[in-house]
């Protein structure tokens, strides 16, 4: 299953670089973000199905 993430606001290039660096330095943070995104996605699909 493929997921598409979209930005809720425009970010400066320095903000993007900083967040990418944090993700590379801390893989557990990246895993946590992925799990939270999947939980929200499945909650939305479950709500839409009912």
N, C-alpha and C positions, 0 to 999 in steps of 0.2 A: 504494500500500500504506500502511495506517495503522498506527502504532505507539502503544502505550499505555505510558507510563512510570509506575511506582509508587514511592512512597517506601518506603525500607527502615526508616525510623524517623520518629517525629514530630519536627518542627522548630519552633522558636520563630519568630514572625512576623519578628523582626529578622534571623534567619538566612536566611529566604526572601527578604526584601527585599535583603539583601547579595548573595546569589547571583544574583538577577535583575539587580541593578545591574552585577555583574561580567560577566554575559552580554551586557548592552547595551553595555558599554564595550569588550568584546573579542569581536567576532564570530568570530575565528579559534578561540577557545576553544570556542564553541558548535558550530562545524563539527567540531572534533576530537571533542567529546563525542558528536555525532551519528554520526560514522564508527565510533567505538568501540562504540556501542550496536548499530549495524547489523551489525558484525562478530560480536559476541556472539550476536545474534539468529540470523544465518545459520549460525553454528557449532552452535547448539542445534538448529535445524531439520534441519541436515545429519546431526547425531548421532542425532536421533529417526528420521530416514528410513532410516538404515542398521541 
